[in-house]
């Protein structure tokens, strides 16, 4: 393997020079060395590349390098502290999060042959298999199949903190990744692995939330305006931004479920406690940043069952919520006065009317999103009102002059 030369001061293997705060519980001790050696030996016997280890920040799952760059993938003898094991090049790692009651591993996993297996601190497993043909990464409700450009934390590594209510990784050896079955890697056929049924976290396709695809904030269907302003304000705080970007360690979490519940709760305050809007924004955040800072897919992406998402966006009754600046005070108006006047004229001509109907009016020459922003600003100024039309298909929102509070055909 061709490597890039690194100066000593920038070498990610040099813990003291790269991360002065890193905790290094094991530097060559028997407990730290034996699991590494056991895994390296099993990989070598299986005929697999043994230069596939990446340095992690000690006490965490977080990579200290670009783990996808072969220049930062080392042999086991070159690393101290926590490390990751890269899947790919003939190695598939089945990452089972079966410590959650609702995420039990399916029967097909139990039918696979016994193989080299590592127990994770929270009761899950990493099962190592050799394959002769390429396999793609796959996300499942019970965990992940890691097969290319992804890693799992290697045996002998240790977490020094934990946010789970039922477990404390700071206890002695409670955060350690342990070899629970030291045997040769079993060879399996890719046909024994399930077909991909959920979206890949590295896909550029928008994730579906209900019937709506959310690729940008302009795609968020909200019953109020100033979405860009609200989101900018939300991202103005470092911790909220870290949650949005999946940098859960920076936000103080090492558990995806709790981090995503915190993200939803904070979004709720900025977006009027509306769970439908928060759901769309969760999808947008996870599509823009599909993996966490420890190389796991955002759970919101892979757990598409109703229960997880509904629990995540179960918002409280906020005492108050964020009030964005009014147009003309502080930030520039989201639409021009000309656009606002034309949208208002079209609404008076058509009311009650949907956003699409108003946007298609001959007086209006802007896109649907600009039309929606103009309508919401007019609502802010108590010129227009809006409600759902229960007599139309899908019960769309319709706009009408505020003085027409009672409209017979709605």
C-alpha positions in Angstrom: 0.0 0.0 0.0 1.4 3.4 -1.0 1.5 5.8 1.9 1.9 9.5 2.4 4.8 10.6 4.5 3.8 12.6 7.6 5.8 14.8 9.8 6.0 13.7 13.4 4.1 16.8 14.7 1.1 16.0 12.3 1.2 12.3 12.5 -2.3 11.1 13.8 -0.6 8.2 15.5 1.2 10.6 17.8 -1.4 11.1 20.5 0.4 13.7 22.6 1.1 16.0 19.7 -2.3 15.7 18.1 -4.7 15.8 21.1 -3.2 17.0 24.3 -6.5 16.2 26.2 -6.8 12.7 24.9 -7.1 10.0 27.6 -4.9 7.0 27.0 -5.8 4.2 29.4 -3.8 1.5 27.6 -0.6 2.0 25.8 0.9 -1.4 25.3 -0.6 -3.2 28.3 -1.7 -6.8 27.9 -5.4 -6.0 28.1 -5.0 -3.4 25.3 -2.6 -5.4 23.1 -4.2 -8.9 23.1 -7.5 -7.9 21.4 -5.7 -6.0 18.7 -3.3 -8.9 18.1 -6.1 -11.5 18.1 -8.0 -9.5 15.4 -4.9 -8.8 13.3 -4.0 -12.5 13.4 -7.5 -13.5 12.3 -7.5 -11.0 9.4 -4.1 -12.3 8.2 -5.1 -15.9 8.4 -8.2 -15.0 6.3 -5.9 -13.5 3.7 -7.2 -9.9 4.3 -5.3 -6.7 4.4 -4.1 -5.9 7.9 -3.4 -2.2 7.2 -6.9 -1.1 7.8 -6.8 0.4 11.3 -7.6 4.2 11.8 -6.8 6.3 14.9 -9.7 7.5 17.0 -9.8 10.0 19.8 -9.3 8.1 23.0 -12.4 7.6 25.0 -14.6 8.1 22.0 -15.7 6.6 18.7 -14.7 9.7 16.8 -12.0 9.5 14.0 -9.1 11.8 14.3 -8.3 11.6 10.5 -10.1 11.2 7.2 -10.7 7.5 7.7 -11.5 6.9 4.0 -8.0 8.0 3.0 -5.7 4.9 2.7 -2.8 7.1 3.8 -4.4 7.2 7.3 -5.0 3.4 7.6 -2.3 1.7 9.5 -1.2 -1.7 10.8 -2.1 -2.5 14.4 1.4 -2.1 15.6 1.4 1.6 14.6 -1.5 2.7 16.8 -2.1 3.3 20.5 -5.3 4.1 22.2 -8.7 3.8 20.6 -8.9 2.7 17.0 -11.3 1.8 14.2 -11.4 -1.2 11.9 -12.2 -0.3 8.3 -14.6 -2.6 6.4 -14.1 -3.4 2.8 -11.5 -5.2 0.6 -13.0 -8.6 1.5 -14.2 -7.7 5.1 -17.8 -7.3 6.0 -18.7 -6.3 9.6 -22.2 -6.8 10.9 -22.8 -4.2 13.5 -25.7 -5.3 15.7 -27.4 -2.8 18.1 -29.5 -5.5 19.8 -29.4 -3.7 23.2 -32.6 -1.9 22.3 -35.7 -3.9 23.0 -37.3 -2.9 19.7 -34.2 -3.7 17.6 -33.7 -7.4 17.9 -31.5 -9.0 15.2 -33.4 -11.0 12.6 -33.3 -14.8 12.2 -31.0 -14.7 9.2 -28.2 -13.3 11.4 -28.5 -16.2 13.8 -28.2 -18.6 10.9 -24.8 -17.3 9.8 -21.8 -19.3 10.8 -19.9 -18.5 14.0 -17.1 -16.0 13.4 -14.7 -13.6 15.2 -17.0 -11.4 17.3 -16.6 -8.4 19.5 -19.0 -7.3 22.3 -19.7 -3.5 22.4 -20.0 -1.7 25.8 -23.8 -1.5 25.4 -24.4 -5.1 24.7 -24.3 -5.1 20.9 -21.9 -7.1 18.7 -19.5 -6.6 15.8 -19.3 -9.8 13.7 -16.4 -10.1 11.2 -16.9 -12.0 8.0 -14.8 -12.6 4.9 -16.5 -12.3 1.5 -15.1 -12.9 -2.0 -17.4 -10.5 -3.8 -18.1 -6.8 -3.2 -20.9 -5.9 -0.8 -22.6 -2.5 -0.3 -23.2 -0.8 3.0 -26.7 -1.4 4.3 -28.7 0.1 7.1 -31.3 -1.8 9.1 -33.5 -1.2 12.1 -31.3 -3.5 14.2 -28.0 -2.0 13.1 -25.7 -1.8 10.0 -23.8 -3.9 7.6 -20.5 -2.2 7.1 -18.8 -3.1 3.9 -17.0 -0.1 2.4 -15.5 3.2 3.7 -17.0 2.7 7.2 -15.4 1.5 10.4 -16.4 0.0 13.7 -14.5 0.6 17.0 -11.9 -2.1 17.4 -11.6 -4.5 20.3 -9.5 -3.2 23.2 -10.7 0.3 22.7 -12.6 2.0 25.5 -15.3 4.7 25.9 -14.8 7.0 28.9 -18.3 8.4 29.0 -21.8 7.4 28.2 -25.2 9.1 28.1 -27.4 6.0 28.5 -29.6 5.9 31.6 -29.0 2.2 32.2 -25.2 2.1 31.6 -22.1 4.1 32.7 -19.1 3.7 30.5 -16.9 5.6 33.0 -17.1 2.6 35.4 -14.1 0.3 35.4 -13.9 -1.6 32.1 -17.6 -0.8 31.4 -16.8 1.1 28.2 -14.4 -1.5 26.7 -14.9 -3.4 23.4 -14.2 -7.0 24.2 -13.4 -10.0 22.0 -16.2 -12.5 23.0 -15.5 -15.1 20.4 -11.9 -15.4 19.2 -12.2 -17.8 16.2 -11.3 -17.7 12.5 -13.3 -15.3 10.3 -16.1 -17.3 8.6 -16.4 -17.0 4.8 -19.9 -16.1 3.6 -21.6 -15.4 0.3 -23.0 -11.9 -0.2 -26.3 -13.7 -1.1 -26.7 -14.5 2.5 -27.0 -10.8 3.3 -30.4 -9.1 3.0 -31.3 -6.7 0.2 -31.0 -3.0 0.9 -34.4 -1.9 2.1 -33.7 1.6 3.4 -31.8 4.5 1.9 -28.0 4.6 2.0 -26.8 7.4 4.3 -24.4 8.5 1.6 -27.1 8.9 -1.1 -27.7 12.3 -2.5 -31.4 11.6 -3.0 -33.7 13.4 -0.6 -35.2 11.3 2.2 -38.9 10.9 2.2 -40.9 12.1 5.2 -44.5 11.1 4.5 -45.2 12.1 1.0 -42.8 15.1 1.0 -39.2 15.1 -0.1 -37.0 17.6 1.7 -33.9 18.6 -0.1 -33.7 22.2 1.1 -35.5 24.6 3.5 -37.6 25.8 0.6 -39.2 22.3 0.5 -40.4 22.5 4.0 -44.2 22.9 4.1 -45.0 25.1 7.1 -48.1 27.0 8.2 -46.0 30.0 9.0 -43.2 32.0 7.3 -39.7 33.2 7.8 -38.2 29.6 7.7 -34.8 30.8 6.5 -34.7 33.4 9.3 -35.7 30.9 11.9 -33.1 28.3 10.8 -30.3 30.9 10.7 -31.2 31.8 14.3 -31.2 28.1 15.2 -27.8 27.5 13.7 -26.4 30.6 15.4 -25.6 28.5 18.6 -22.6 26.1 18.5 -24.3 23.3 20.4 -27.5 23.5 18.2 -25.4 23.6 15.1 -23.4 20.5 16.3 -26.7 18.6 16.8 -27.9 19.7 13.3 -24.7 18.5 11.7 -24.6 15.2 13.6 -21.5 16.1 15.6 -23.1 14.5 18.6 -19.8 14.2 20.6 -19.3 18.0 20.3 -22.9 18.4 21.6 -22.2 16.2 24.6 -23.8 13.0 23.4 -22.7 9.5 22.5 -26.2 8.1 22.0 -28.0 8.8 18.7 -31.5 8.5 20.0 -31.0 11.0 22.8 -29.1 13.4 20.6 -31.9 13.4 18.0 -34.6 13.9 20.6 -32.6 16.9 21.8 -32.3 18.2 18.3 -36.1 17.8 17.7 -36.9 19.5 21.1 -34.7 22.5 20.2 -36.1 22.8 16.7 -39.6 22.8 18.2 -38.9 26.0 20.1 -37.8 27.8 16.9 -40.6 26.4 14.7 -43.7 27.1 16.8 -43.8 23.6 18.4 -45.1 22.2 15.1 -44.2 18.4 14.9 -44.8 18.2 11.2 -42.4 21.0 10.5 -39.8 19.6 12.9 -40.1 16.2 11.2 -39.3 17.7 7.8 -36.4 19.7 9.3 -35.0 16.5 11.0 -35.0 14.9 7.6 -33.3 17.9 6.0 -30.6 17.9 8.7 -29.9 14.2 8.4 -29.9 14.4 4.6 -27.3 17.2 4.7 -25.2 15.4 7.3 -26.0 11.7 7.0 -23.5 10.3 9.5 -22.5 11.2 13.1 -19.0 12.2 14.1 -18.3 8.6 15.1 -19.2 7.3 11.6 -22.6 5.9 12.4 -25.6 6.8 10.2 -28.1 9.3 11.7 -30.8 7.1 13.3 -33.5 9.3 11.8 -32.5 8.1 8.4 -32.3 4.4 9.0 -35.2 4.0 11.5 -38.1 4.6 9.2 -40.6 2.9 11.4 -43.3 5.2 12.8 -42.6 4.5 16.4 -39.1 5.9 16.5 -39.9 9.1 14.6 -43.1 9.7 16.5 -41.3 9.4 19.8 -38.5 11.6 18.7 -40.8 14.5 17.7 -43.0 14.2 20.7 -42.7 17.9 21.6 -43.6 19.6 24.9 -46.1 22.4 25.3 -43.6 25.3 25.1 -44.4 28.3 27.3 -43.3 30.5 24.4 -41.5 30.0 21.1 -39.1 31.9 18.9 -40.5 35.1 17.3 -38.6 36.0 14.1 -37.9 39.7 13.3 -40.7 41.5 11.4 -40.0 42.5 7.9 -38.5 46.0 7.9 -37.0 45.5 11.3 -33.4 44.2 11.2 -33.2 41.6 8.4 -34.1 42.5 4.8 -37.7 41.6 3.8 -37.9 38.1 2.3 -39.9 39.4 -0.7 -40.0 42.8 -2.5 -42.9 45.2 -2.1 -43.8 44.7 -5.7 -44.1 41.0 -5.2 -46.1 41.5 -2.1 -48.5 43.9 -3.8 -49.0 41.5 -6.8 -49.6 38.5 -4.5 -52.1 40.5 -2.5 -54.0 41.6 -5.6 -54.1 38.0 -6.8 -55.4 36.8 -3.5 -58.2 39.4 -3.5 -59.1 38.2 -7.0 -59.2 34.5 -6.2 -59.9 34.0 -2.5 -60.1 31.6 -0.9 -57.1 30.2 -2.8 -54.1 27.9 -2.3 -50.4 28.9 -2.7 -50.3 27.2 -6.1 -53.4 28.9 -7.4 -52.1 32.3 -6.3 -48.6 31.6 -7.8 -50.2 30.7 -11.1 -52.3 33.9 -11.3 -51.5 36.2 -14.2 -50.6 39.1 -11.8 -47.9 37.0 -10.1 -44.5 36.5 -11.8 -42.5 34.8 -9.0 -42.1 31.1 -8.0 -44.2 29.2 -5.6 -41.8 29.6 -2.7 -41.6 33.4 -3.1 -45.4 33.5 -3.3 -45.6 31.5 -0.1 -43.2 33.9 1.6 -45.2 36.9 0.5 -48.4 35.3 1.8 -46.9 34.6 5.1 -45.5 38.1 5.4 -49.0 39.5 4.7 -50.3 37.2 7.5 -47.6 38.7 9.8 -49.0 42.1 9.0 -52.6 40.9 9.7 -53.7 41.5 6.1 -54.4 37.9 5.2 -55.7 34.9 7.1 -55.3 31.2 6.4 -57.1 28.0 7.2 -57.5 24.4 5.9 -60.2 23.9 3.3 -61.8 20.6 4.4 -63.9 20.3 1.3 -60.8 20.0 -1.0 -58.7 16.9 -1.6 -55.9 16.6 1.0 -57.4 19.6 2.9 -54.9 22.3 1.6 -54.4 25.6 3.3 -56.2 28.5 1.5 -55.6 32.2 2.0 -58.2 35.0 2.1 -58.4 38.7 3.4 -58.5 38.9 7.1 -61.8 40.8 7.2 -63.5 37.8 5.6 -63.2 35.7 8.7 -66.2 33.6 7.9 -66.2 32.0 4.5 -69.2 29.8 3.7 -67.5 27.3 1.4 -64.7 26.3 3.8 
